[in-house]
Amino acid sequence: MTRQSTTRQGTEPTPATADGVDLSTADKFGIVNPATGRVFAHAPAVGVDQLDHVFSTAQRAYDSWQDDEPARRAALRAAADRLDSAADELAPLLTAEQGKPLLHARDEITRSALWLRYFADLEVPREIVRDDAEAYQEVVRRPLGVVVAITPWNFPIMLAFWKIAPALRAGNTVVVKPSPYTPLTMLAVGKLLREVLPAGVLSVISGPEPLGAAAVAHRIPRKVSFTGSTVVGRQVGIAAAADFKRVTLELGGNDPAILLDDVDVDRIAPSLFWSAFVNSGQVCLGAKRIYVHHSIHARVVEAMAALAGTVVVGDGAMPGAQFGPLNNLPQFERVKELVGDAVHHGAAVAAGGAPLDRDGYFYPPTVLSAVTDGIRVVDEEQFGPVMPIVAFDDEADVVRRANASAYGLTASVWSADPERAYALAAEVDSGQVSVNVHGGGIMPTLPFGGHKDSGIGVENGPWGLASYTDIQVIAGPPRNPS
């Protein structure tokens, strides 16, 4: 996690939330608008010494919250309604701190409400293994207690609610620690939802490191759900293991898209383009390396470059902006480094290829050809607006190359013959593989998680809900002997 400096309080920022009220802090830290590269607001820097209070209040709230399932369902629905009603108010703040276009920011907030409603309505059937004249056996799922949710800067609200919604539905209480790059909207949401959630059920804290590490190591939480880089996820997993906390780790991806030789390039071009470039390429499940059969390679490069030339790049608050800045300076520098390394190794730049000459962290959609495995921009997760297009000849070989990565989050296979694509998709080692679309399985009803270095566990659906519970067996004599 990136360390950021703190300063003494001046103008009061949006407060942190603990026990349903403001959590006062002595310090604050600056938040940069990526469209300008300058600090535009401050967030409270919660101290490590305040975590005992935060987690103790969450633990007290858990004792009653876990017991009333109908009340939990009703509270989640009320929270969804409150988010929807505040979407127009929250979206500009999300754009200012994250960079994404205003329309996308509003969509992120309303989609978060969708997750709350899904889990509020999700039925968890009783698992009765045996109920006869000789014995009774039931498998029960019990909530864990207090959950720490550590969330990233690319989708700071939606990915928070991927954790909050199932955790609360299962009967846990949650302490959210957003990225220090994008804490403001989540802090505002924490204050907003005090109106509909009991005190202590949802706490929101912010601050630079070592706050996140201290939260993971604290004695009270029984689970950590983390979304972020593989490097930090490894640290989280190690720290959580010290007292056997449960973990869900949704980590990085270097997701391949495989285009077979029968693809209609003109038809699929817009979908493929935005699967790589939505949110300025800052998407864990985005298409990050495009393997294209050599017979259509030149046409795909031409189509992607043509689309890149039509995109309106600008401040997300600007009317008509389709493509905002990268979120932060380290990521901006990383993208420049990876593109420069690719060009040094012979890559041809079909579109983009250099930062825009303006304030902020603007890097245009960049399309690279004449690249192959072994170049960093292909082998590493760029997490930015770069599309390397790699030629292949043999289907078995391209699957081997796709699977050679240490990552295994998502992938896609594209073909005019869906059955041909489905057969190849089954050979790809990823948590999700979509056919003729990339990221087609991103919905609250389907599990989402990675293989290999892309993480541990899944989010969403009944499978994600189960990860916020422990199994208990209740067994004994018959309940109603005849």
C-alpha positions in Angstrom: 0.0 0.0 0.0 1.3 3.5 -0.9 2.4 5.6 2.0 1.0 9.1 2.0 1.9 12.0 4.3 -0.5 13.4 6.9 -1.0 17.0 8.0 -2.7 18.6 10.9 -6.4 19.3 10.6 -7.5 22.5 9.0 -10.8 22.4 7.2 -12.7 19.4 8.5 -13.0 16.6 5.9 -15.8 14.1 5.6 -15.5 12.1 8.9 -14.9 8.5 9.4 -17.7 6.4 10.8 -17.6 4.2 13.9 -20.5 3.2 16.1 -22.8 5.1 13.9 -21.3 8.5 14.6 -18.3 10.6 13.5 -14.9 9.3 14.5 -12.7 12.3 15.3 -9.1 12.2 14.1 -6.1 14.4 14.9 -4.7 14.3 11.3 -5.8 14.3 7.7 -4.2 13.6 4.4 -4.5 15.0 0.9 -6.5 13.5 -1.9 -5.3 14.3 -5.5 -7.7 14.9 -8.4 -6.0 12.8 -11.1 -7.3 15.2 -13.8 -5.2 18.0 -12.4 -2.5 16.2 -10.4 -3.2 18.5 -7.4 -4.7 18.0 -3.9 -8.4 19.0 -4.0 -9.6 17.7 -0.6 -8.6 15.9 2.5 -9.6 12.7 4.3 -9.4 11.8 8.0 -6.2 9.9 8.9 -7.5 7.4 11.5 -4.8 6.4 13.9 -3.8 2.8 14.6 -4.5 3.6 18.3 -8.1 4.1 17.4 -8.7 0.6 16.0 -9.5 -0.8 19.4 -12.5 1.5 19.6 -13.6 0.9 16.0 -13.5 -2.9 16.2 -14.9 -3.0 19.7 -18.0 -1.1 18.6 -18.3 -3.4 15.6 -18.1 -6.4 17.8 -20.9 -5.1 20.1 -23.1 -4.4 17.2 -22.5 -8.0 15.9 -24.0 -9.5 19.0 -27.5 -8.2 18.1 -27.1 -7.9 14.3 -26.5 -11.6 13.8 -29.8 -12.6 15.5 -32.4 -10.9 13.3 -32.3 -12.1 9.7 -35.5 -10.3 8.6 -34.1 -7.0 10.0 -30.9 -7.6 8.1 -32.7 -8.1 4.8 -34.8 -5.0 5.4 -31.7 -2.9 6.2 -29.9 -4.0 3.0 -32.9 -3.0 0.9 -33.1 0.3 2.7 -29.4 0.9 2.1 -29.9 0.1 -1.6 -32.7 2.7 -1.8 -30.5 5.3 0.0 -27.6 4.7 -2.4 -29.9 5.1 -5.4 -31.3 8.3 -4.1 -27.9 9.8 -3.5 -26.3 8.7 -6.8 -26.4 12.1 -8.4 -24.8 13.6 -5.2 -22.1 11.1 -4.9 -21.0 10.7 -8.5 -19.2 14.0 -8.9 -17.1 13.2 -5.8 -16.2 9.8 -7.1 -15.2 11.3 -10.4 -13.0 13.9 -8.7 -11.1 11.4 -6.7 -11.0 8.5 -9.1 -11.0 10.1 -12.5 -13.7 8.1 -14.3 -16.3 9.9 -16.4 -19.3 11.1 -14.4 -21.8 8.7 -16.1 -19.6 5.8 -15.2 -19.3 7.0 -11.6 -23.0 7.2 -11.3 -23.4 3.7 -12.7 -20.9 2.4 -10.2 -23.1 3.7 -7.3 -26.3 2.3 -8.7 -24.8 -1.1 -9.5 -23.7 -1.2 -5.8 -27.3 -0.9 -4.9 -28.1 -3.9 -7.2 -25.6 -6.0 -5.1 -27.4 -5.0 -1.9 -30.8 -6.0 -3.2 -29.5 -9.3 -4.6 -28.1 -10.4 -1.3 -31.1 -9.1 0.6 -33.3 -11.4 -1.5 -30.9 -14.4 -1.6 -32.4 -17.4 0.1 -30.0 -19.6 2.1 -31.8 -23.0 2.4 -31.4 -25.1 5.5 -29.1 -28.0 4.8 -30.7 -30.9 6.5 -28.7 -34.0 5.8 -30.8 -36.5 7.8 -34.2 -36.2 9.6 -35.8 -39.5 10.2 -36.8 -41.8 13.0 -33.2 -42.6 14.0 -31.3 -39.3 13.8 -31.2 -35.6 13.0 -28.3 -34.0 11.1 -28.1 -30.4 9.9 -25.3 -28.3 8.5 -25.6 -24.7 9.6 -23.8 -21.6 8.4 -23.0 -19.2 11.1 -21.6 -15.6 10.7 -18.0 -15.1 11.6 -18.1 -11.8 13.5 -16.3 -8.7 12.4 -15.1 -8.5 8.9 -12.4 -6.1 7.6 -12.9 -5.1 3.9 -9.9 -3.5 2.2 -10.9 -2.0 -1.1 -9.0 -0.7 -4.2 -9.0 2.6 -6.0 -10.3 1.6 -9.4 -13.9 0.8 -8.3 -13.9 2.0 -4.8 -17.7 1.8 -4.2 -18.8 -1.2 -6.2 -16.0 -3.5 -5.0 -16.7 -2.4 -1.4 -20.3 -3.5 -1.8 -19.2 -6.8 -3.3 -17.9 -7.4 0.3 -20.4 -5.4 2.4 -23.6 -6.9 1.0 -22.8 -10.6 1.5 -21.0 -10.0 4.8 -24.0 -8.1 6.3 -26.5 -10.5 4.9 -24.7 -13.4 6.6 -24.9 -11.6 9.9 -21.4 -10.1 10.2 -20.5 -6.5 10.9 -18.0 -4.7 8.6 -15.2 -2.3 8.9 -14.3 -0.8 5.5 -10.8 0.6 4.8 -10.8 2.2 1.3 -7.7 2.9 -0.7 -5.9 6.1 0.5 -6.2 7.3 -3.1 -10.0 7.2 -3.2 -11.5 7.3 0.3 -13.8 10.2 0.0 -16.9 8.7 -1.6 -16.8 5.7 0.7 -16.6 8.0 3.7 -19.6 9.8 2.4 -21.4 6.5 1.9 -20.6 5.5 5.5 -22.1 8.7 6.8 -25.1 8.3 4.5 -25.9 4.8 5.6 -26.0 5.7 9.3 -29.6 6.5 8.5 -30.6 3.0 7.7 -28.1 0.7 9.4 -27.8 0.1 13.2 -24.8 1.8 14.9 -21.6 -0.2 14.5 -22.8 -2.5 11.7 -20.9 -0.6 9.1 -17.8 1.4 9.9 -15.6 3.3 7.4 -12.1 4.3 8.3 -9.4 6.0 6.1 -5.8 6.7 6.3 -2.3 5.9 4.9 -0.3 2.9 6.0 0.2 1.4 8.5 -3.6 1.6 9.0 -4.5 -1.3 6.7 -1.8 -3.6 8.0 -2.8 -2.9 11.6 -6.5 -3.6 10.8 -5.5 -7.0 9.3 -3.5 -7.8 12.3 -6.0 -6.7 14.9 -7.2 -9.4 17.3 -11.0 -8.8 16.9 -11.8 -9.3 13.2 -12.3 -12.9 12.1 -12.1 -12.3 8.3 -10.3 -10.1 5.9 -11.6 -9.5 2.4 -9.1 -7.8 0.2 -9.1 -6.6 -3.4 -5.9 -5.2 -4.8 -2.5 -6.2 -6.1 -1.0 -9.6 -5.7 2.0 -8.2 -3.9 -0.1 -6.6 -1.2 -2.5 -9.6 -1.2 0.3 -11.9 -0.3 1.2 -9.7 2.7 -2.4 -9.6 3.8 -2.7 -13.4 3.6 0.5 -13.9 5.7 -0.6 -11.4 8.3 -4.1 -12.9 8.6 -2.7 -16.4 9.0 -1.2 -15.4 12.3 -4.5 -15.9 14.1 -6.3 -18.0 11.5 -8.5 -15.2 10.1 -10.5 -16.3 7.1 -9.5 -14.5 3.9 -10.8 -13.7 0.5 -8.2 -12.3 -1.8 -9.2 -10.9 -5.2 -5.9 -10.0 -6.7 -4.3 -9.1 -10.1 -4.9 -10.5 -13.5 -3.2 -10.5 -16.9 -6.3 -11.6 -18.7 -6.0 -13.0 -22.2 -8.5 -12.6 -25.0 -8.1 -15.2 -27.8 -9.5 -14.3 -31.3 -9.9 -17.3 -33.6 -9.5 -17.0 -37.4 -13.2 -16.9 -38.1 -14.0 -13.8 -36.1 -16.0 -11.0 -37.7 -13.6 -8.2 -36.8 -16.0 -5.3 -37.6 -18.7 -6.8 -35.5 -16.7 -7.5 -32.4 -14.4 -4.5 -32.5 -16.3 -2.1 -30.1 -16.8 -4.8 -27.5 -13.2 -5.9 -27.6 -11.9 -2.3 -27.5 -13.9 -1.4 -24.4 -13.1 -4.7 -22.7 -9.5 -3.4 -22.6 -10.0 0.3 -22.2 -13.0 0.9 -19.9 -12.1 2.9 -16.8 -8.8 3.8 -18.7 -7.8 0.1 -18.5 -7.8 0.1 -14.7 -9.9 -3.0 -14.4 -8.6 -6.2 -12.8 -10.6 -8.3 -15.3 -10.0 -6.2 -18.4 -8.6 -7.8 -21.6 -4.9 -7.1 -21.1 -3.2 -9.3 -23.8 -5.0 -9.9 -27.1 -4.0 -13.1 -28.9 -5.2 -12.8 -32.5 -4.9 -15.4 -35.3 -2.3 -14.2 -37.8 -4.8 -14.2 -40.6 -6.8 -11.4 -39.0 -4.1 -9.8 -37.0 -3.6 -6.7 -39.2 -7.3 -6.1 -39.4 -7.7 -6.2 -35.6 -4.8 -3.8 -35.1 -6.3 -1.4 -37.6 -9.8 -1.6 -36.0 -8.5 -1.0 -32.5 -6.4 1.9 -33.6 -9.3 3.5 -35.5 -11.5 3.2 -32.4 -8.7 4.7 -30.2 -8.6 7.7 -32.4 -12.3 8.5 -31.8 -12.3 8.4 -28.0 -12.8 11.7 -26.2 -10.1 11.9 -23.4 -10.6 14.4 -20.7 -11.5 15.3 -17.1 -14.3 12.9 -16.1 -16.4 15.9 -15.1 -16.3 17.3 -18.6 -19.4 16.7 -20.7 -18.8 14.0 -23.3 -15.6 12.6 -21.7 -15.3 8.9 -22.4 -11.9 8.3 -21.1 -10.5 9.9 -17.9 -7.0 10.0 -16.4 -5.1 7.3 -14.7 -5.9 7.4 -11.0 -2.5 8.1 -9.5 1.1 9.1 -10.3 2.7 5.7 -9.6 0.3 4.0 -12.0 0.9 6.7 -14.6 4.6 6.2 -14.4 4.2 2.5 -14.6 2.3 2.7 -17.9 4.9 5.0 -19.4 7.6 2.6 -18.3 5.9 -0.5 -19.8 5.1 1.2 -23.2 8.7 2.6 -23.4 10.1 -0.9 -22.7 7.9 -2.4 -25.4 8.9 0.1 -28.0 12.6 -0.5 -27.0 12.0 -4.2 -27.8 10.5 -3.5 -31.2 6.8 -2.8 -30.6 5.0 -0.8 -33.2 2.6 1.9 -31.8 -0.6 1.9 -33.8 -2.3 4.4 -31.5 -1.4 6.5 -28.5 2.0 5.6 -27.0 2.8 8.7 -25.0 1.2 10.8 -22.3 -0.9 13.8 -23.3 0.7 17.2 -22.8 -1.6 18.6 -20.1 -1.9 18.6 -16.3 -3.0 15.4 -14.7 -2.3 11.8 -15.4 -3.7 11.5 -18.9 -2.5 8.6 -21.1 -4.5 7.9 -24.2 -5.7 4.5 -25.4 -2.6 2.8 -26.7 -2.5 -0.1 -29.2 0.7 -2.0 -29.7 1.6 -4.6 -32.4 4.8 -6.5 -33.2 4.8 -7.7 -29.6 5.0 -11.2 -28.2 5.4 -13.1 -25.0 8.5 -12.3 -23.1 8.0 -8.5 -23.3 6.9 -6.9 -20.0 3.8 -5.3 -21.4 2.5 -8.7 -22.4 3.8 -10.7 -19.4 2.9 -8.2 -16.7 -0.4 -6.7 -15.6 -0.4 -3.2 -17.1 -3.6 -2.0 -15.3 -3.7 0.9 -17.7 -4.8 1.9 -21.2 -2.5 -0.4 -23.2 -3.6 -3.1 -25.6 -0.8 -5.4 -26.8 -1.9 -7.5 -29.8 0.0 -10.7 -30.2 -0.2 -13.0 -33.3 -0.6 -16.8 -33.1 -1.0 -19.7 -35.5 -1.9 -22.7 -33.6 -4.9 -23.1 -31.1 -3.2 -25.5 -28.8 -0.1 -23.3 -28.6 -2.1 -20.1 -27.9 -3.9 -21.9 -25.0 -0.5 -22.9 -23.6 0.7 -19.3 -23.9 -2.4 -18.0 -22.3 -2.1 -20.4 -19.4 1.7 -19.8 -18.9 1.0 -16.7 -16.9 1.1 -16.7 -13.1 -2.3 -15.1 -13.1 -5.7 -16.7 -13.8 -8.5 -14.2 -13.2 -10.6 -14.0 -16.3 -10.2 -14.7 -20.0 -12.2 -14.8 -23.2 -12.4 -16.7 -26.5 -14.0 -15.2 -29.6 -15.3 -17.1 -32.7 -18.1 -17.1 -35.2 -18.8 -20.6 -34.0 -19.7 -20.5 -30.3 -19.3 -24.2 -29.8 -15.7 -24.0 -31.1 -15.1 -21.2 -28.7 -16.7 -23.0 -25.8 -14.5 -26.1 -26.4 -11.3 -23.9 -26.3 -12.6 -21.9 -23.3 -12.7 -25.1 -21.2 -8.9 -25.4 -21.6 -8.1 -22.0 -20.3 -7.0 -21.8 -16.6 -8.9 -18.8 -15.3 -11.6 -18.3 -12.7 -14.0 -17.0 -15.4 -13.8 -17.6 -19.2 -16.3 -15.7 -21.4 -17.3 -16.5 -25.0 -17.6 -13.7 -27.6 -17.5 -11.1 -24.8 -14.9 -10.3 -22.1 -16.0 -10.2 -18.5 -19.4 -11.6 -19.4 -19.8 -13.3 -16.0 -19.7 -10.2 -13.8 -23.0 -10.2 -12.0 -24.1 -10.8 -8.4 -25.4 -14.2 -9.2 -22.1 -15.8 -10.4 -18.9 -16.5 -8.4 -15.9 -14.3 -9.2 -12.4 -15.2 -8.1 -9.0 -16.1 -9.5 -6.7 -19.1 -10.0 -3.0 -19.1 -9.1 -1.6 -15.7 -8.2 -5.0 -14.1 -8.9 -6.3 -14.9 -5.5 -8.0 -17.2 -3.0 -11.8 -17.6 -2.7 -14.6 -16.1 -4.6 -17.1 -13.2 -4.3 -20.7 -13.0 -5.3 -23.6 -15.5 -5.5 -24.3 -18.0 -2.7 -20.7 -19.1 -3.0 -19.5 -15.6 -2.0 -22.0 -15.5 0.8 -20.8 -18.8 2.2 -17.3 -17.4 2.5 -18.6 -15.0 5.2 -19.7 -17.9 7.3 -18.3 -20.9 9.3 -19.9 -24.3 9.0 -21.4 -25.9 12.1 -22.9 -29.4 12.3 -25.8 -30.0 14.6 -26.5 -33.7 15.1 -28.3 -35.9 17.5 -31.4 -38.0 18.1 -34.5 -37.6 16.0 -36.3 -34.2 16.4 -39.8 -35.6 16.2 -39.7 -39.3 17.0 -42.9 -41.1 16.0 
